[in-house]
């Protein structure tokens, strides 16, 4: 794998999250113990979470619309459901949908264009087994009550295939439209997170907050979940590493230097205090070459180009560093969607965890 500064990297939002705070930590030579790779029972038994995050394995998911659209900020969506079904049949572990309410020309991308919750409901009906996740719902721009209601509904209707990924937001132009403060989004993200956790775990929830109102236990929340809702931090979310290591069930970042992966995974384990495994993954823009042996080139730690054989080697190396999941954004890929997904399935998925 080589890095390249020549590739033109589009100014796109990867998963609806900022990365303004860089990762800093001391190097460590410690190794993560098997006990530190055990999911708590409520996640180990969760159909979606336990499929996406497996100890000593690297899984691959797809970011909607699950195909390339290199020449437009807005994808064609007539094959949206069909492509999701194909991804499930080929063995991808998750379908991730972004929360992008507006088209901001400075970003040049609107994700799947559809509202994520509506789109996830549609995909729930179209698919049978694959995990469906939000990556991520921009918490400061939505009521946590509505997020909890939509999440619980999707979880029930999908037979617990839903993973709630939440972000703090990275597009300042949207905040004035919603009459929200961009500067305090980190604390409102945490409060939204805590309120959603209360709503989805308590029949008559109690919660006291500063931004979203209080729950006093006098009204009930429905639908009731039989299994606890998995909640994943998407992007840095402007949170401290100890919060990510203990509160979030998992963390999916972006813009990660692959040389830092082992260090990040070890740091999360070192900071952990609940004796549970909190997996780490990241996102890549992927331009899949037609030449399977074309060397993998990584630009700005986010834009990965190469052939399927070379990408397999790159991700196998990252698996050895402790990476648990890659959320693939195929936007830069020029190849037809079926050909692209089949190439990845046959030459990467089938071999990655042998």
C-alpha positions as CSV (number, residue, x, y, z in Angstrom):
1,X,0.0,0.0,0.0
2,X,1.2,3.5,-0.9
3,X,0.0,6.9,0.0
4,X,-0.5,9.5,-2.7
5,X,-1.0,13.3,-2.5
6,X,-1.8,13.5,-6.2
7,X,-5.2,12.0,-6.2
8,X,-8.0,14.5,-6.2
9,X,-10.0,13.9,-3.1
10,X,-13.5,15.3,-3.3
11,X,-14.7,17.5,-0.5
12,X,-17.4,15.2,0.7
13,X,-19.0,14.4,4.0
14,X,-18.2,10.8,4.8
15,X,-20.7,9.9,7.5
16,X,-22.1,13.2,8.5
17,X,-19.5,13.9,11.1
18,X,-16.7,16.3,11.7
19,X,-13.0,15.3,12.3
20,X,-11.7,18.7,13.5
21,X,-10.1,17.2,16.6
22,X,-7.2,15.0,15.8
23,X,-6.2,11.8,17.6
24,X,-3.3,12.1,20.0
25,X,-2.1,9.4,22.3
26,X,1.1,7.9,23.6
27,X,2.5,4.9,21.9
28,X,2.0,1.6,23.8
29,X,3.5,-1.9,23.4
30,X,0.7,-3.6,25.3
31,X,-1.4,-6.2,23.7
32,X,-5.2,-6.5,24.1
33,X,-6.2,-9.6,26.0
34,X,-9.0,-12.0,24.9
35,X,-11.2,-10.7,27.7
36,X,-11.0,-7.2,26.3
37,X,-12.5,-8.5,23.0
38,X,-15.7,-9.9,24.5
39,X,-18.9,-8.1,23.9
40,X,-21.3,-7.7,26.8
41,X,-24.2,-10.2,26.6
42,X,-26.8,-7.7,25.4
43,X,-24.6,-7.0,22.3
44,X,-23.2,-10.5,21.9
45,X,-26.7,-11.7,21.4
46,X,-27.9,-8.9,19.2
47,X,-28.4,-10.1,15.6
48,X,-27.0,-6.9,13.9
49,X,-24.3,-5.8,16.3
50,X,-22.8,-9.2,16.7
51,X,-22.7,-9.7,13.0
52,X,-21.0,-6.4,12.3
53,X,-18.5,-6.5,15.2
54,X,-16.8,-9.9,15.6
55,X,-13.6,-10.4,17.6
56,X,-10.5,-10.9,15.4
57,X,-12.5,-10.4,12.2
58,X,-12.9,-7.4,9.9
59,X,-16.4,-6.9,8.3
60,X,-17.3,-4.7,5.4
61,X,-20.4,-2.6,5.2
62,X,-21.7,-0.2,2.5
63,X,-22.6,3.4,2.8
64,X,-25.8,4.4,0.9
65,X,-26.6,4.5,-2.0
66,X,-24.2,1.5,-2.1
67,X,-22.7,2.3,-5.5
68,X,-20.5,4.8,-7.4
69,X,-21.8,8.2,-8.6
70,X,-18.5,10.0,-9.3
71,X,-19.8,12.8,-11.5
72,X,-22.7,14.1,-9.5
73,X,-23.5,15.2,-6.0
74,X,-26.9,13.5,-6.2
75,X,-27.1,9.8,-7.1
76,X,-29.7,8.0,-9.2
77,X,-31.8,6.0,-6.9
78,X,-34.0,3.9,-9.1
79,X,-32.0,0.8,-8.1
80,X,-31.7,1.7,-4.4
81,X,-33.7,-1.3,-3.0
82,X,-32.3,-3.7,-5.6
83,X,-28.7,-2.8,-4.8
84,X,-29.4,-3.3,-1.0
85,X,-30.8,-6.8,-1.7
86,X,-27.7,-7.6,-3.8
87,X,-25.4,-6.4,-1.0
88,X,-27.2,-8.7,1.4
89,X,-27.0,-11.7,-1.0
90,X,-23.3,-11.1,-1.5
91,X,-22.5,-11.1,2.2
92,X,-21.8,-7.5,3.2
93,X,-22.5,-7.1,6.9
94,X,-24.2,-3.7,7.0
95,X,-26.0,-1.0,5.1
96,X,-25.2,2.5,6.5
97,X,-27.4,5.5,5.7
98,X,-26.4,9.2,6.3
99,X,-28.3,12.1,7.6
100,X,-28.0,15.0,5.1
101,X,-31.0,17.3,5.2
102,X,-29.7,19.8,2.6
103,X,-27.5,20.0,-0.5
104,X,-24.5,22.1,0.4
105,X,-22.5,22.8,-2.7
106,X,-19.3,23.2,-0.7
107,X,-19.6,19.5,0.3
108,X,-20.8,18.3,-3.0
109,X,-22.7,15.2,-1.8
110,X,-26.2,14.5,-0.4
111,X,-25.6,10.9,0.6
112,X,-28.6,8.7,-0.4
113,X,-30.8,11.9,-0.6
114,X,-33.7,10.2,1.1
115,X,-34.4,10.8,4.8
116,X,-32.5,8.1,6.6
117,X,-35.3,6.9,8.8
118,X,-37.7,6.6,6.0
119,X,-35.1,4.9,3.8
120,X,-34.2,2.5,6.6
121,X,-37.8,1.5,7.0
122,X,-37.9,0.7,3.3
123,X,-34.7,-1.3,3.4
124,X,-36.1,-3.2,6.4
125,X,-38.9,-4.4,4.3
126,X,-36.7,-5.2,1.3
127,X,-34.0,-7.3,3.2
128,X,-34.0,-10.2,5.6
129,X,-30.7,-10.5,7.4
130,X,-28.3,-7.7,6.8
131,X,-27.7,-5.1,9.5
132,X,-29.2,-1.6,8.9
133,X,-27.5,1.3,10.5
134,X,-27.6,5.1,10.6
135,X,-24.2,6.8,10.0
136,X,-25.0,9.0,11.6
137,X,-28.1,10.7,12.7
138,X,-27.1,14.3,13.4
139,X,-28.3,14.4,17.0
140,X,-28.2,18.2,17.6
141,X,-30.5,18.8,14.7
142,X,-33.2,16.4,15.8
143,X,-35.3,15.8,18.9
144,X,-34.0,12.8,20.8
145,X,-37.6,11.8,21.4
146,X,-38.2,11.5,17.7
147,X,-34.8,9.7,17.2
148,X,-35.7,7.2,19.9
149,X,-39.2,6.6,18.5
150,X,-37.9,6.1,15.0
151,X,-35.1,3.9,16.2
152,X,-37.3,1.7,18.4
153,X,-39.8,1.3,15.6
154,X,-37.1,0.3,13.1
155,X,-35.6,-2.1,15.6
156,X,-38.9,-3.9,16.1
157,X,-39.9,-3.9,12.4
158,X,-36.5,-5.2,11.4
159,X,-36.3,-8.0,14.1
160,X,-33.5,-6.2,15.8
161,X,-31.3,-5.6,12.7
162,X,-31.0,-1.9,13.4
163,X,-27.9,-0.1,14.8
164,X,-28.3,3.6,15.8
165,X,-25.2,5.6,14.8
166,X,-25.2,9.2,15.9
167,X,-23.0,12.2,15.0
168,X,-22.6,15.8,16.1
169,X,-22.8,17.2,12.6
170,X,-20.2,18.8,10.4
171,X,-22.0,21.2,8.1
172,X,-22.2,24.6,9.8
173,X,-24.6,26.0,7.2
174,X,-27.4,23.8,8.4
175,X,-27.5,24.9,12.0
176,X,-29.0,28.4,11.5
177,X,-31.8,26.9,9.4
178,X,-32.7,24.6,12.3
179,X,-32.2,27.5,14.8
180,X,-29.5,25.5,16.6
181,X,-26.2,26.5,18.0
182,X,-23.2,24.9,16.2
183,X,-20.8,25.7,19.0
184,X,-22.4,23.6,21.7
185,X,-23.2,20.6,19.6
186,X,-20.8,18.4,21.5
187,X,-22.7,18.7,24.8
188,X,-26.1,18.4,23.1
189,X,-24.9,15.3,21.4
190,X,-24.1,13.7,24.8
191,X,-27.4,14.8,26.3
192,X,-29.4,13.5,23.3
193,X,-27.5,10.2,23.6
194,X,-28.3,9.9,27.3
195,X,-32.0,10.8,26.8
196,X,-32.3,8.2,24.0
197,X,-30.8,5.6,26.2
198,X,-33.3,6.4,28.9
199,X,-36.2,6.4,26.5
200,X,-35.3,3.0,25.0
201,X,-34.5,1.2,28.2
202,X,-37.2,2.4,30.6
203,X,-40.9,1.8,30.2
204,X,-41.7,5.0,32.1
205,X,-38.4,6.9,31.5
206,X,-36.9,9.5,33.8
207,X,-34.4,12.0,32.7
208,X,-33.3,15.5,33.5
209,X,-31.6,17.6,30.9
210,X,-30.6,21.1,29.9
211,X,-31.4,21.2,26.2
212,X,-34.3,18.7,25.5
213,X,-36.6,18.8,28.5
214,X,-37.2,16.4,31.4
215,X,-38.8,13.0,31.6
216,X,-40.5,12.5,35.0
217,X,-41.7,8.9,34.7
218,X,-45.4,9.8,34.3
219,X,-45.6,8.9,30.6
220,X,-44.5,5.6,28.9
221,X,-42.4,5.1,25.9
222,X,-43.4,2.7,23.1
223,X,-42.6,0.4,21.4
224,X,-40.8,-1.5,24.1
225,X,-37.6,-3.2,23.0
226,X,-36.8,-6.8,23.9
227,X,-33.1,-6.1,23.3
228,X,-31.2,-3.0,24.1
229,X,-30.6,-0.7,21.2
230,X,-27.0,-0.7,20.0
231,X,-25.7,2.9,19.8
232,X,-22.5,3.7,17.8
233,X,-20.6,7.0,17.7
234,X,-20.0,8.1,14.1
235,X,-17.0,10.4,13.6
236,X,-15.2,11.9,16.6
237,X,-18.5,13.6,17.6
238,X,-16.3,16.1,19.4
239,X,-16.1,13.7,22.4
240,X,-13.2,12.7,24.6
241,X,-11.6,9.3,24.0
242,X,-12.6,8.0,27.4
243,X,-16.3,8.7,26.5
244,X,-15.8,6.8,23.3
245,X,-14.1,4.0,25.1
246,X,-16.9,3.5,27.7
247,X,-20.2,5.0,26.6
248,X,-20.4,4.3,22.9
249,X,-21.0,0.6,22.1
250,X,-18.7,1.0,19.1
251,X,-16.9,3.9,17.3
252,X,-16.7,4.4,13.5
253,X,-14.3,7.2,12.6
254,X,-12.9,8.4,9.3
255,X,-9.7,10.0,8.0
256,X,-7.6,7.5,10.0
257,X,-4.0,7.0,9.2
258,X,-3.7,3.2,8.9
259,X,-0.5,3.3,10.9
260,X,-2.5,4.6,13.9
261,X,-5.1,1.9,13.9
262,X,-3.4,-0.4,16.4
263,X,-2.6,2.5,18.7
264,X,-6.2,3.7,18.6
265,X,-7.6,0.2,19.4
266,X,-5.1,-0.2,22.2
267,X,-5.9,3.2,23.6
268,X,-9.6,2.4,23.7
269,X,-8.9,-0.8,25.6
270,X,-6.6,1.1,28.0
271,X,-9.2,3.7,28.8
272,X,-12.1,1.2,29.1
273,X,-13.6,0.8,32.6
274,X,-16.5,-1.5,32.1
275,X,-14.5,-4.6,31.1
276,X,-16.4,-4.8,27.7
277,X,-15.1,-4.7,24.2
278,X,-16.0,-1.4,22.4
279,X,-15.0,-2.1,18.7
280,X,-13.4,0.4,16.4
281,X,-14.0,0.9,12.7
282,X,-13.6,3.5,10.1
283,X,-14.9,4.7,6.7
284,X,-13.1,4.8,3.4
285,X,-14.1,6.3,0.1
286,X,-13.2,3.5,-2.3
287,X,-12.5,3.7,-6.0
288,X,-12.4,0.1,-7.2
289,X,-10.2,-0.3,-10.2
290,X,-11.0,-2.8,-13.0
291,X,-7.4,-4.1,-12.6
292,X,-7.4,-6.4,-9.6
293,X,-3.7,-6.1,-8.9
294,X,-3.5,-2.3,-9.2
295,X,-1.7,-1.2,-6.1
296,X,-3.7,0.3,-3.3
297,X,-3.2,4.1,-2.9
298,X,-4.5,6.0,0.0
299,X,-4.9,9.8,-0.1
300,X,-5.5,12.0,2.9
301,X,-6.2,8.9,5.0
302,X,-9.7,8.6,3.5
303,X,-9.6,8.1,-0.3
304,X,-8.6,4.5,-1.2
305,X,-8.0,3.5,-4.8
306,X,-6.9,0.1,-6.1
307,X,-7.8,-3.3,-7.4
308,X,-9.7,-5.9,-5.4
309,X,-6.6,-8.0,-4.7
310,X,-4.6,-5.0,-3.4
311,X,-7.5,-3.8,-1.3
312,X,-7.7,-7.2,0.2
313,X,-4.1,-7.0,1.3
314,X,-4.6,-3.5,2.7
315,X,-7.7,-4.5,4.8
316,X,-6.1,-7.8,5.9
317,X,-3.2,-5.7,7.3
318,X,-5.7,-3.4,9.1
319,X,-7.5,-6.4,10.5
320,X,-4.2,-7.5,12.1
321,X,-4.0,-4.0,13.6
322,X,-7.4,-4.6,15.3
323,X,-9.8,-2.9,13.0
324,X,-13.3,-4.4,13.2
325,X,-15.3,-2.8,10.5
326,X,-14.9,-0.7,7.3
327,X,-17.8,1.3,6.0
328,X,-17.2,1.6,2.3
329,X,-18.4,4.7,0.4
330,X,-18.2,3.7,-3.3
331,X,-19.0,7.2,-4.6
332,X,-15.7,7.6,-6.6
333,X,-16.1,4.2,-8.3
334,X,-16.9,4.4,-12.0
335,X,-17.7,0.7,-12.6
336,X,-21.3,-0.6,-12.8
337,X,-22.8,-1.4,-9.4
338,X,-23.4,-5.1,-9.8
339,X,-19.9,-5.6,-11.2
340,X,-18.4,-3.6,-8.4
341,X,-20.1,-5.4,-5.6
342,X,-19.5,-8.9,-7.1
343,X,-15.8,-8.1,-7.5
344,X,-15.6,-7.0,-3.8
345,X,-17.6,-10.0,-2.7
346,X,-15.5,-12.6,-4.6
347,X,-12.1,-11.2,-4.2
348,X,-12.3,-9.4,-0.8
349,X,-15.2,-10.6,1.3
350,X,-14.7,-14.3,0.6
351,X,-11.0,-14.2,1.5
352,X,-10.7,-11.4,4.2
353,X,-11.2,-13.6,7.3
354,X,-9.9,-17.0,6.1
